[in-house]
Amino acid sequence: MPKHVCIDPQDPYAQREVLIEFGGSPFSIHLIRALDVWNVDILPDLVEEQRKDLKREIAADYNFRDQLAYPITGPAGNRSCA
């Protein structure tokens, strides 16, 4: 399974990272696990919007952005990953 380092969605200061294991295709990224700095899987604790943020970050880094079912935009409409 491919792995990717993303910003920890549970860190309000965006200073920690999580290791994301994912599968699927550019059309459908499937998150398998999200390991934090303590090697704990935090994926079950994430809400849907946090999961979407991780998928957007992966898609942006792998240039999948044009193939996602939802846009990669932040609250102000600008392109953003988190």
C-alpha distances in whole Angstrom, upper triangle without the diagonal:
4,6,10,13,16,19,20,21,23,25,28,29,25,25,22,19,16,12,10,6,6,6,9,12,14,16,14,12,11,10,9,11,13,14,17,20,21,17,18,16,18,16,19,21,21,23,22,23,21,18,19,20,16,15,18,17,14,15,18,16,15,18,17,20,22,20,19,22,23,25,23,27,28,31,33,32,30,27,25,22,23
4,7,11,13,17,18,19,22,23,26,26,23,23,20,16,14,10,8,6,6,7,10,11,12,15,14,11,11,10,10,11,12,14,16,18,20,17,18,16,18,16,19,21,20,22,21,22,19,17,17,17,14,13,15,14,11,13,15,13,11,15,14,17,20,18,18,20,21,22,21,24,25,29,31,29,27,24,22,19,20
4,7,10,13,14,16,19,20,23,23,19,19,16,13,10,7,5,4,6,9,12,13,14,17,15,12,12,10,10,9,10,10,13,15,17,14,15,14,15,14,18,19,18,20,20,20,17,15,16,16,12,12,14,12,9,12,14,12,12,15,15,18,21,19,18,21,21,22,20,23,24,27,29,28,26,23,20,17,18
4,6,10,12,14,17,17,20,20,16,16,14,10,8,6,5,7,8,11,14,14,14,17,16,12,13,11,11,11,9,11,12,14,16,14,16,14,15,14,18,19,17,19,19,18,16,14,15,13,10,10,12,9,7,10,12,9,10,13,14,16,19,18,17,20,20,20,17,20,21,24,26,25,23,20,17,13,14
4,7,9,12,14,14,17,16,13,12,10,6,6,5,6,9,11,14,17,18,17,20,18,15,15,13,13,12,9,9,10,11,14,13,14,14,14,14,18,18,16,19,19,18,15,14,15,13,10,12,13,9,9,12,12,10,12,15,16,17,21,21,19,22,21,21,18,20,20,23,25,24,22,19,16,12,13
4,6,8,11,11,14,14,10,10,9,5,5,6,7,10,12,15,17,18,17,19,18,14,15,12,14,12,9,10,10,12,15,14,15,14,13,13,16,16,14,16,16,15,11,11,12,10,7,10,10,7,8,11,11,10,12,15,15,16,20,20,18,20,19,18,15,17,16,19,21,21,19,16,13,9,9
4,6,9,8,10,10,6,7,6,4,6,9,10,14,15,18,21,21,20,22,20,17,17,15,16,14,11,11,10,11,15,15,15,14,13,13,17,15,13,15,16,14,11,12,13,9,8,11,11,9,11,14,13,12,15,17,18,18,21,22,20,22,20,19,15,16,15,17,20,20,18,16,12,9,8
4,5,5,9,9,6,8,5,5,5,9,10,14,15,19,21,22,22,23,21,18,17,14,15,13,9,9,7,9,12,12,12,12,9,11,14,12,10,13,14,13,9,11,13,10,9,12,13,11,13,16,16,16,18,20,20,20,24,24,21,23,21,20,17,18,16,18,21,22,20,19,15,12,9
4,6,7,9,7,10,9,8,8,12,12,15,16,19,21,22,21,22,20,17,17,14,16,13,10,12,10,13,15,15,14,13,10,10,13,10,8,10,11,10,6,8,10,8,8,11,12,11,13,16,16,17,19,21,20,19,23,23,20,21,18,18,16,16,14,16,19,19,19,17,14,11,8
4,6,9,8,10,9,10,10,13,14,17,18,22,24,26,25,26,23,20,19,16,17,14,11,12,10,12,13,14,13,12,9,10,12,9,8,10,13,12,8,11,13,11,11,15,16,15,17,20,20,20,23,24,24,23,27,26,23,24,22,22,19,19,17,18,21,22,22,21,17,15,11
4,5,5,7,6,9,10,14,15,19,20,24,26,27,27,28,26,22,22,19,20,17,13,13,10,11,14,15,14,15,12,14,16,13,12,14,16,14,11,14,16,13,13,17,17,15,18,21,20,20,23,25,25,24,28,28,25,26,24,23,20,20,17,18,21,22,21,21,17,15,11
4,6,8,9,12,14,17,18,22,23,27,29,29,28,29,27,24,24,21,23,20,17,17,14,15,17,19,18,18,15,16,18,15,14,15,17,15,12,15,17,14,15,18,18,17,19,22,21,22,25,26,26,25,28,29,26,27,24,23,20,19,16,16,19,21,20,20,16,15,11
4,5,8,11,14,17,19,23,24,28,30,30,29,30,29,26,26,23,24,22,18,18,15,15,18,20,19,20,17,19,21,18,17,18,20,17,15,18,19,15,16,20,19,17,20,22,21,21,24,26,26,25,29,29,27,28,25,24,21,20,17,17,19,21,20,19,16,15,12
4,6,8,11,14,16,19,21,24,26,27,25,27,25,22,23,20,21,19,15,15,13,13,16,18,18,18,15,17,19,17,15,17,18,16,13,15,16,13,13,16,16,13,16,19,17,17,21,22,23,22,25,26,24,25,23,21,18,18,15,17,19,20,18,17,14,12,9
4,7,10,14,16,20,22,25,28,28,27,29,28,24,24,21,22,20,16,15,12,11,14,16,17,18,16,18,21,19,17,20,21,19,16,18,19,16,15,19,18,15,17,21,19,18,22,24,25,24,28,29,26,28,26,25,21,21,19,20,22,23,21,20,16,14,12
4,7,10,13,17,19,23,25,26,26,28,26,22,22,19,19,16,12,11,8,8,11,13,13,14,13,15,18,16,15,18,20,18,15,16,18,15,14,17,18,15,16,20,19,18,21,23,24,24,28,28,26,28,25,25,21,22,20,22,24,25,23,21,18,15,13
4,7,9,13,15,19,22,23,22,24,23,19,19,15,16,13,10,9,7,7,11,11,12,12,12,13,17,16,14,17,18,17,14,14,16,13,11,14,15,12,13,17,16,15,18,20,21,21,25,25,23,25,23,23,20,21,19,22,24,24,22,20,17,13,12
4,6,10,12,16,19,21,20,22,20,17,16,12,13,10,6,5,5,7,10,9,10,9,9,10,14,13,12,15,17,16,12,12,15,13,10,13,14,12,12,16,16,15,17,20,20,21,24,24,22,24,22,22,20,21,20,23,25,25,24,21,18,14,13
4,7,10,13,17,18,19,21,19,15,14,11,11,8,6,5,7,8,11,9,10,9,10,11,14,15,14,17,18,18,14,13,15,14,10,13,15,12,11,15,16,14,15,19,19,20,24,23,21,23,23,23,20,22,22,25,27,27,25,22,19,15,15
4,6,10,13,15,15,17,15,11,10,7,7,6,4,6,9,12,14,11,11,9,10,9,13,14,13,15,15,16,13,11,13,12,8,10,12,11,9,12,14,13,14,17,16,18,21,20,18,20,20,20,18,21,21,24,26,25,24,21,18,14,14
4,7,11,13,14,17,14,10,9,6,5,5,6,8,12,14,16,12,13,10,12,10,13,16,15,17,17,18,15,12,14,14,11,11,14,13,10,13,16,14,14,17,16,18,21,20,18,20,20,22,20,23,23,26,29,28,27,23,21,17,18
4,7,10,11,13,10,7,5,4,5,7,9,12,15,18,19,16,16,13,14,11,14,17,15,17,16,17,15,11,13,14,10,9,12,12,9,11,14,13,12,15,14,16,19,16,15,17,18,19,18,21,22,25,28,26,25,22,20,17,17
4,7,9,11,8,6,5,7,7,10,12,15,18,21,23,19,19,16,17,14,17,19,18,19,17,19,17,14,14,16,13,11,14,14,11,12,15,15,13,15,13,16,18,15,14,16,18,20,19,22,24,27,29,28,27,24,22,19,20
4,7,8,6,5,5,9,10,13,15,19,22,25,26,23,22,19,20,17,19,21,19,20,18,19,18,15,14,16,14,11,14,15,12,12,15,15,13,15,12,15,16,13,12,14,16,18,18,22,24,27,29,27,26,23,22,19,21
4,5,5,6,8,11,13,16,18,21,24,27,28,25,25,22,22,19,21,24,22,22,19,20,19,16,15,17,15,11,13,15,11,10,14,14,11,12,9,12,13,10,10,12,15,16,17,20,23,26,28,25,25,21,21,18,21
4,6,6,10,12,15,18,19,22,24,27,29,26,26,23,23,20,22,24,22,22,19,19,19,16,14,15,14,10,11,12,10,7,11,11,9,9,6,8,9,6,7,10,12,13,13,17,20,23,25,22,21,18,18,16,18
4,7,10,13,16,19,20,23,26,29,31,28,28,24,24,20,22,24,21,21,18,18,19,15,13,15,15,11,12,14,12,10,13,14,12,12,8,9,9,5,6,7,10,12,14,17,20,23,25,22,22,19,19,17,20
4,6,10,13,16,17,21,23,26,28,25,25,21,21,17,19,21,18,18,15,16,16,13,11,14,13,9,11,14,11,10,14,15,13,13,10,11,12,9,7,8,11,13,14,18,20,23,25,22,22,20,19,17,19
4,7,10,12,14,17,20,23,24,22,21,18,17,14,16,18,16,16,14,14,14,10,10,12,10,6,9,11,8,8,12,13,11,13,10,11,13,10,9,10,12,14,14,17,19,22,24,22,22,19,18,15,16
4,6,9,12,15,18,21,22,20,19,15,15,12,13,16,14,15,13,14,13,10,10,13,10,8,12,13,11,11,15,15,14,16,13,15,17,14,12,13,14,17,16,20,21,23,26,25,24,22,20,17,18
4,6,8,11,14,18,19,16,15,11,11,8,11,13,11,13,11,13,11,8,10,11,8,8,11,12,10,12,15,15,15,17,15,16,19,17,14,15,16,18,17,20,20,23,26,25,24,21,19,16,16
4,7,10,13,17,17,14,13,10,11,8,10,13,12,15,14,16,14,11,13,15,12,11,15,15,13,15,18,18,17,20,18,20,22,20,18,19,19,21,21,23,24,26,29,28,28,25,23,19,19
4,6,10,13,14,10,9,6,7,6,8,11,11,14,14,16,13,11,14,14,11,12,16,15,13,16,19,18,18,21,20,21,24,22,20,21,21,23,21,24,24,26,29,28,28,25,22,19,18
4,6,10,11,9,8,5,6,5,9,10,10,13,14,15,11,10,13,13,9,12,14,13,12,16,18,17,18,21,20,21,24,23,20,22,21,22,20,22,22,24,27,27,26,23,20,16,15
4,7,8,5,5,5,6,8,11,12,12,16,17,18,14,13,16,16,12,15,18,16,15,19,20,19,20,23,23,24,27,26,24,25,24,25,23,25,24,26,29,29,28,26,22,19,17
4,5,5,5,7,7,9,12,12,12,16,18,18,14,14,17,16,13,16,18,16,16,20,21,19,21,24,24,25,28,28,25,27,26,26,23,25,24,25,28,29,28,25,22,18,16
4,5,7,10,10,13,16,15,16,19,21,21,17,18,21,19,16,19,21,18,19,22,23,21,23,26,26,27,31,30,28,30,29,29,26,27,26,28,30,31,29,27,23,20,18
4,5,9,10,14,15,15,16,20,22,23,19,19,23,21,19,22,24,21,21,25,26,24,26,29,29,30,34,33,31,32,31,31,29,30,29,30,33,34,32,30,27,23,21
4,7,9,12,14,14,16,19,21,22,19,18,21,20,17,20,22,20,20,23,25,23,24,27,27,28,32,31,29,30,29,30,28,29,28,30,33,34,32,30,26,23,21
4,6,9,11,11,13,17,19,20,17,16,20,19,17,19,22,20,20,23,25,24,25,28,27,28,32,30,28,29,28,29,27,29,28,29,32,33,32,30,26,23,21
4,6,7,9,10,14,16,17,14,13,17,17,14,16,19,18,18,21,23,22,23,26,25,26,29,27,25,26,25,26,25,26,26,27,31,31,30,28,24,21,19
4,6,5,7,11,13,14,11,11,14,14,12,15,18,17,17,20,22,21,23,25,24,24,28,26,23,24,23,24,23,24,23,24,28,28,27,26,22,19,17
4,5,5,9,10,12,9,8,12,12,10,12,15,15,15,18,20,20,21,23,21,22,25,23,20,21,20,22,20,22,21,23,26,26,26,24,21,18,16
4,6,8,10,13,11,10,14,15,13,15,18,18,18,21,23,23,24,26,24,25,27,26,22,22,22,24,23,24,23,24,28,28,28,27,24,21,19
4,7,10,12,10,10,14,14,13,16,18,18,19,22,23,24,25,27,25,25,28,27,23,23,22,23,22,23,22,23,26,27,27,26,23,20,17
4,7,8,6,6,10,10,10,12,15,15,16,18,20,21,22,24,22,22,25,23,20,20,18,20,19,19,18,19,23,23,23,22,19,16,14
4,6,5,6,9,10,11,13,15,16,17,19,20,22,23,24,22,21,24,23,19,18,16,18,17,18,17,17,21,21,22,21,19,16,14
4,5,5,6,9,10,11,12,14,15,16,18,20,21,22,19,18,21,19,16,15,13,15,15,16,15,16,20,19,20,19,17,15,13
4,5,5,6,9,10,10,12,14,15,16,18,20,20,18,17,19,18,15,14,12,13,12,12,12,12,16,16,17,16,14,12,10
4,5,5,6,9,10,11,13,14,15,17,19,20,18,17,20,19,16,16,14,14,13,14,12,14,17,17,18,16,13,11,9
4,5,5,6,9,10,11,12,14,16,17,18,16,15,18,17,14,14,12,14,13,14,14,16,19,19,19,17,15,12,10
4,5,5,6,9,10,10,12,14,15,16,14,12,15,14,11,11,9,10,9,11,12,13,17,16,16,14,12,10,9
4,5,5,6,9,10,10,12,14,15,14,12,15,15,12,13,11,11,9,10,9,12,15,14,14,12,9,6,6
4,5,5,6,9,10,11,12,14,13,13,16,15,13,14,13,13,11,13,13,15,18,17,17,14,11,8,7
4,5,5,6,8,10,10,12,10,10,13,12,9,11,10,11,9,12,13,16,19,17,17,14,12,9,10
4,5,5,6,9,10,10,9,7,11,11,8,10,9,8,6,9,10,14,16,14,13,10,8,6,8
4,5,5,6,9,10,10,9,13,13,11,14,12,11,8,11,11,15,17,15,14,11,8,5,7
4,5,5,6,8,8,9,13,12,11,14,13,13,11,14,15,18,20,19,17,14,12,8,11
4,6,5,6,4,5,9,9,8,11,11,10,9,12,14,18,19,17,16,12,11,9,12
4,5,5,6,5,9,10,10,13,12,11,8,11,13,17,17,15,13,9,9,7,11
4,6,8,9,12,13,13,16,16,14,11,14,16,20,20,19,16,12,11,9,12
4,5,8,11,11,12,15,16,15,13,16,18,22,23,21,18,15,14,12,15
4,6,8,9,10,14,14,13,11,14,17,21,21,19,16,13,13,12,16
4,6,5,7,10,11,11,10,14,17,20,21,18,17,13,14,12,16
4,5,6,9,9,7,7,10,13,17,18,15,13,10,11,10,14
4,6,9,9,8,9,12,16,19,19,16,15,12,14,14,17
4,7,9,9,10,14,17,20,21,18,18,15,16,15,18
4,5,7,8,12,15,18,19,16,16,14,14,13,16
4,7,10,12,15,17,19,16,17,15,16,15,17
4,7,9,12,14,15,13,14,12,13,13,14
4,6,9,11,13,9,10,9,10,11,13
4,7,10,11,9,8,6,6,7,9
4,7,8,5,5,4,5,8,9
4,5,5,5,6,5,8,7
4,6,7,9,9,11,10
4,6,9,10,13,12
4,7,9,12,12
4,6,10,11
4,7,10
4,6
4
